[in-house]
Amino acid sequence: MKNLQSSHLRTQILTIDQNQRANIKHQKAMCLWLTGLSGSGKSTLANQLERTLHQMGKHTYLLDGDNIRQHLNKDLGFTESDREENIRRISEVAKLMVDAGLIVIVAFISPYQRDRQSARALFNEGDFIEIYMDTPLEVCESRDEKGLYAKARAGQLANFTGISAPYEKPTNPEITIDSSKESLEASVEKILTKLH
């Protein structure tokens, strides 16, 4: 993507920083990044995780792939370059929210390793937790109420991750969850344990 940034811009030093914003909320600000195939359980887990954290008195925000694509990223399709830009934008949004002192939960397929690495690089050490939803493809397909996998297999849906577009598995995620074997409650607890 062409860099349109002006040469006269400079970073403004702010008085209040991420730690101060998080401390007033009595929490550690961080990004919990859920990645995996469509139907792997990302949105379901992210929603329950946010509900649990909210009940614990934590200040959170959930960025869900489908919701973001209907608004902020509605100008993007599903080509490799559009997917890259989709993740670049959401990474920057998540970084701003973490800087605001929030616990941000990101639920995006984010199929490319390089894009997830670029996202991680925006955050301070320990502020980015990658959660890989390692649910088998056949299970994801069986959960597909919209019939997207069937359309992709029939050649009616181009660039569909796992069928006509690649998904690069994380090489070293902090947490791995198979939602076909681990309950929603156990999965949330697994994440919370990592946070303490």
For each residue, the residues with C-beta under 8 A, 3 or more apart:
1: 81 85
2:
3:
4:
5: 9
6: 9
7:
8:
9: 5 6
10:
11:
12:
13:
14: 17
15:
16: 20 21
17: 14 20 21 99
18: 21 22 29 98 99 100 101 124
19: 22 23 29
20: 16 17 23 24 101
21: 16 17 18 24 25 29 99 100 101
22: 18 19 25 27 28 29 101
23: 19 20 26 101
24: 20 21 101
25: 21 22 29 58 59 101 102
26: 23 57
27: 22 58 59 101 103
28: 22 103 195
29: 18 19 21 22 25 98 99 100 101 102 103 104 127
30: 98 103 104 123 126 127 128 129 195
31: 94 95 97 98 104 106 119 123 127 128 129
32: 46 49 103 104 105 106 129 131 191
33: 94 106 108 110 116 119 120 128 129 130 131
34: 42 45 46 105 106 107 108 131 133
35: 42 108 109 110 111 116 130 131 132 133 170 173
36: 40 41 42 109 132 133 134 135 167
37: 40 109 133 135 137 140 161 162 167
38: 109 140 144 148 149 160 161 162
39: 135 139 140 141 142 143 144 149
40: 36 37 133 134 135 139 140 179
41: 36 44 45 133 135 177 179 184 187
42: 34 35 36 45 46 65 107 108 109 133
43: 46 47 64 65 66 107
44: 41 47 48 179 184
45: 34 41 42 48 49 107 131 133 177 179 184 187 188
46: 32 34 42 43 49 50 62 64 105 106 107
47: 43 44 50 51 62
48: 44 45 51 52 184 187 188
49: 32 45 46 52 53 105 188 191
50: 46 47 53 54 60 62 105
51: 47 48 54 55
52: 48 49 55 56 188 192
53: 49 50 56 58 60 103
54: 50 51 57 58 60
55: 51 52
56: 52 53
57: 26 54
58: 25 27 53 54 103
59: 25 27 101 102 103
60: 50 53 54 102 103 104 105
61: 97 102 103 104 105
62: 46 47 50 104 105 107
63: 67 68 90 93 94 97 104 105 106 107 108
64: 43 46 67 68 107 108
65: 42 43 68 69 107 108 109
66: 43 69 70
67: 63 64 70 71
68: 63 64 65 71 72 73 86 90 108
69: 65 66 73 74 76 86
70: 66 67 74
71: 67 68 74
72: 68 89 90 93
73: 68 69 76 85 86 89 90
74: 69 70 71
75:
76: 69 73 82 83 85 86
77: 82 159
78: 82 83 158 159 160 165
79: 82 83 159
80: 83 84 112 159 165
81: 1 84 85
82: 76 77 78 79 85 86
83: 76 78 79 80 86 87 111 112 115
84: 80 81 87 88 112 115
85: 1 73 76 81 82 88 89
86: 68 69 73 76 82 83 89 90 108
87: 83 84 90 91 108 110 112 115 116 118 119
88: 84 85 91 92 115 118
89: 72 73 85 86 92 93
90: 63 68 72 73 86 87 93 94 106 108 119
91: 87 88 94 95 115 118 119 122
92: 88 89 95 96 122
93: 63 72 89 90 96 97
94: 31 33 63 90 91 97 98 104 106 119 122
95: 31 91 92 98 99 122 123
96: 92 93 99 100
97: 31 61 63 93 94 100 102 104
98: 18 29 30 31 94 95 101 102 104 123 127
99: 17 18 21 29 95 96
100: 18 21 29 96 97
101: 18 20 21 22 23 24 25 27 29 59 98
102: 25 29 59 60 61 97 98
103: 27 28 29 30 32 53 58 59 60 61
104: 29 30 31 32 60 61 62 63 94 97 98
105: 32 34 46 49 50 60 61 62 63
106: 31 32 33 34 46 63 90 94
107: 34 42 43 45 46 62 63 64 65
108: 33 34 35 42 63 64 65 68 86 87 90
109: 35 36 37 38 42 65 161 167
110: 33 35 87 115 116 119
111: 35 83 115 161 165 166 167 168
112: 80 83 84 87 115 116 166 168
113: 116 117 168 170 171
114: 117 118
115: 83 84 87 88 91 110 111 112 118 119
116: 33 35 87 110 112 113 119 120 130 170
117: 113 114 120 121
118: 87 88 91 114 115 121 122
119: 31 33 87 90 91 94 110 115 116 122 123 128
120: 33 116 117 123 128 130
121: 117 118
122: 91 92 94 95 118 119 128
123: 30 31 95 98 119 120 127 128
124: 18 127
125:
126: 30
127: 29 30 31 98 123 124
128: 30 31 33 119 120 122 123
129: 30 31 32 33 174 175 191 194 195
130: 33 35 116 120 170 173 174 175
131: 32 33 34 35 45 173 174 175 176 177 191
132: 35 36 169 170 173 175 176 177
133: 34 35 36 37 40 41 42 45 177 178 179
134: 36 40 169 176 177 178
135: 36 37 39 40 41 139 140 177 178 179 180
136: 139 140 178 180
137: 37 140 141 162
138: 141 142
139: 39 40 135 136 142 143 179 180
140: 37 38 39 40 135 136 137 143 144 149 162
141: 39 137 138 144 149
142: 39 138 139
143: 39 139 140
144: 38 39 140 141 147 148 149 150
145:
146:
147: 144 150 151
148: 38 144 151 152 157 160
149: 38 39 140 141 144 152 153 160 162 163
150: 144 147 153 154
151: 147 148 154 156 157 160
152: 148 149 155 156 157 160 163 164
153: 149 150 163
154: 150 151 157
155: 152 164
156: 151 152
157: 148 151 152 154 160 163 164
158: 78 164
159: 77 78 79 80 164 165
160: 38 78 148 149 151 152 157 163 164 165
161: 37 38 109 111 165 166 167
162: 37 38 137 140 149 165 167
163: 149 152 153 157 160
164: 152 155 157 158 159 160
165: 78 80 111 159 160 161 162
166: 111 112 161
167: 36 37 109 111 161 162
168: 111 112 113
169: 132 134
170: 35 113 116 130 132 173
171: 113
172:
173: 35 130 131 132 170 176
174: 129 130 131 194
175: 129 130 131 132 190 191 194
176: 131 132 134 173
177: 41 45 131 132 133 134 135 182 187 190
178: 133 134 135 136 181 182
179: 40 41 44 45 133 135 139 182 184 187
180: 135 136 139
181: 178
182: 177 178 179 186 187 190
183: 186 187
184: 41 44 45 48 179 187 188
185: 188 189
186: 182 183 189 190
187: 41 45 48 177 179 182 183 184 190 191
188: 45 48 49 52 184 185 191 192
189: 185 186 192 193
190: 175 177 182 186 187 193 194
191: 32 49 129 131 175 187 188 194 195
192: 52 188 189 195 196
193: 189 190 196
194: 129 174 175 190 191
195: 28 30 129 191 192
196: 192 193
